Amino acid sequence: MTYTLPFSTPVQITQGFFGGQRTQDYGTHRKPNRYHDSRYAVDFGLAEGTQLRAARAGFVVQWQDSGRFNYADFLQDDADSELKKRAAKEMNFVTLCHDDGTFAVYAHLYYQGVDYELKERWKKTGRNTRIEQGQPIGWSGNTGLSTGPHLHLVVCKGSPKESVPIVFKDYQRTLDDRVLFPQLHKK
């Protein structure tokens, strides 16, 4: 299945597939979390407030945009566990279910950063809210467990949610963190 980039600004990948395998400047995609496995997640560095669009059509499964809190020090050895829990709960996101049963999670959205039209349609139709490819879904942000403004995009299948590789028809370069940042994967 082919996706389109969910934004129209120049592409800046800050962490690609296998980002959790970094041996230096540890990536944040180290292990599965309660939401999904991040092996094939991609982090796109975006300014806060960059408009996001659906990379592929699907139905809205869930969304949250009430979180304001960010905890950038969550990777530190002495990270405060209570702040980590709070930040995890305050991550803003949109989750879409595609026709093939896979789910796309768009995470770290801006406070109140889910598209207004999406929220209004959701109030009327709930999980029957269909979003077409390219339709606005929200704005990028820096909420939750995040080291800076970006969009965390991951596509998953199954339960527990297993991430799957994605291909963008409008971005032909690699998404593999080991190729993008080889200096961070040296042993």
C-alpha positions as a printed Julia matrix, in Angstrom:
187×3 Matrix{Float64}:
   0.0    0.0    0.0
   1.32   3.45  -0.91
   0.97   6.54   1.24
   1.37  10.24   0.56
   3.38  12.48   2.83
   1.03  13.95   5.43
   2.38  17.5    5.08
   3.51  19.85   2.32
   6.71  21.25   3.85
  10.2   19.91   2.97
  10.9   16.48   4.45
  13.18  16.33   7.49
  13.37  12.86   9.02
  14.67  12.96  12.59
  14.28   9.23  13.23
  13.5    6.47  10.75
  12.8    2.75  10.69
  14.92   0.94  13.3
  15.64   4.23  15.13
  15.52   2.35  18.42
  18.65   0.42  17.46
  20.89   3.47  17.7
  24.04   2.87  19.73
  24.75   6.6   20.18
  22.27   9.45  20.78
  19.69   6.81  21.62
  16.57   6.84  19.54
  13.2    7.01  21.2
  11.82   4.0   19.3
  13.63   1.52  21.53
  10.85  -0.81  22.58
   7.14  -1.34  22.07
   5.0    0.87  24.25
   1.42   0.41  25.39
   0.17   1.81  22.08
   2.34   0.21  19.41
   5.66  -1.2   18.31
   7.79   1.6   16.82
  10.24  -0.46  14.76
   8.83   1.06  11.54
   7.79   4.43  12.96
   9.04   7.62  11.32
   9.58  10.95  13.05
   9.34  13.99  10.8
  10.8   17.2   12.19
   8.07  19.81  11.7
   7.42  23.24  13.14
   4.56  23.32  15.61
   1.34  24.15  13.81
   2.24  22.51  10.48
  -0.96  21.24   8.87
  -1.2   17.45   8.68
  -3.22  15.47   6.15
  -4.21  11.82   6.02
  -1.46   9.81   4.33
  -4.11   7.26   3.37
  -7.91   7.07   3.58
  -9.56   5.47   6.58
 -12.02   5.77   9.43
 -11.26   7.73  12.59
 -10.83   5.26  15.45
  -9.75   7.63  18.18
  -8.34  11.1   18.73
  -7.19  13.33  21.56
  -6.12  16.97  21.52
  -6.56  18.16  25.1
  -2.97  17.5   26.18
  -0.69  20.45  26.84
   2.2   18.78  28.64
   5.55  17.73  27.21
   8.38  15.93  28.99
  11.55  16.09  26.9
  13.82  14.47  29.51
  12.05  11.1   29.48
  15.13   9.31  28.08
  17.39  10.33  30.95
  18.38   7.64  33.43
  16.97   9.73  36.27
  13.74  10.66  34.45
  10.82  11.32  36.79
   8.4    8.39  36.43
   5.37  10.49  37.41
   6.19  13.11  34.76
   6.63  10.32  32.2
   3.18   8.94  33.05
   1.6   12.39  32.85
   3.26  13.15  29.5
   2.2    9.78  28.05
  -1.43  10.58  28.92
  -1.2   14.06  27.41
   0.08  13.06  23.98
  -2.31  14.34  21.31
  -3.0   12.07  18.35
  -5.33  10.86  15.61
  -5.69   7.16  14.78
  -7.16   6.05  11.45
  -8.17   2.52  10.45
  -7.49   1.75   6.78
  -9.61  -0.51   4.6
  -7.08  -3.36   4.94
  -7.35  -3.29   8.75
  -4.06  -1.5    9.43
  -4.01   1.54  11.71
  -2.08   4.79  11.26
  -1.19   6.76  14.38
  -0.31  10.45  13.95
   1.18  11.49  17.3
   2.42  14.53  19.25
  -0.16  16.9   17.76
  -0.53  20.46  18.95
  -2.81  21.36  21.9
  -6.32  21.41  20.37
  -4.55  20.37  17.18
  -7.08  17.93  15.74
  -8.82  19.41  12.71
 -12.07  21.19  13.63
 -14.07  19.64  10.76
 -12.91  16.15  11.76
 -14.05  16.77  15.36
 -17.43  18.13  14.23
 -18.03  15.13  11.96
 -16.9   12.8   14.79
 -19.55  14.28  17.09
 -22.21  13.22  14.58
 -20.86   9.93  13.26
 -18.25   8.63  15.74
 -16.2    5.76  14.31
 -18.11   6.08  11.04
 -16.16   9.27  10.33
 -14.35   8.61   7.05
 -11.26  10.6    6.15
 -10.0   10.58   2.57
  -6.33  10.59   1.61
  -5.05  14.18   1.71
  -7.87  15.46   3.93
  -6.75  17.65   6.87
  -6.55  15.83  10.2
  -4.69  18.28  12.43
  -1.52  20.23  13.22
   1.88  19.04  14.36
   3.03  19.74  17.87
   5.24  18.69  20.75
   2.98  16.97  23.3
   3.61  13.88  25.38
   6.96  12.11  25.51
   8.66  14.22  22.89
  12.15  15.69  22.56
  11.03  18.42  20.13
   8.32  19.42  17.66
   7.63  16.62  15.19
   5.1   14.19  13.77
   5.47  10.58  14.86
   3.79   8.39  12.23
   3.47   4.65  12.53
   1.28   2.11  10.74
   0.37  -1.03  12.68
  -1.52  -4.27  12.24
  -2.71  -6.98  14.58
  -2.83  -7.15  18.32
  -0.56  -6.33  20.0
  -0.07  -3.7   17.38
   2.88  -4.65  15.22
   4.35  -1.83  13.12
   4.72  -2.37   9.39
   6.98  -0.65   6.83
   5.39   2.12   4.79
   6.26   3.62   1.39
   5.44   7.17   0.33
   4.76   7.69  -3.36
   5.97  11.3   -3.1
   9.2   10.5   -1.2
  11.45   7.94  -2.86
  14.43   8.02  -0.5
  15.07   5.57   2.32
  13.28   5.7    5.65
  15.83   3.38   7.29
  17.49   5.12  10.24
  20.6    2.95   9.82
  21.14   4.47   6.35
  20.02   8.0    7.23
  22.16   8.24  10.38
  24.9    5.56  10.1
  27.1    7.39  12.6
  24.46   6.77  15.3
  24.45   3.02  14.68
  28.2    2.34  15.0
  29.22  -0.19  17.61
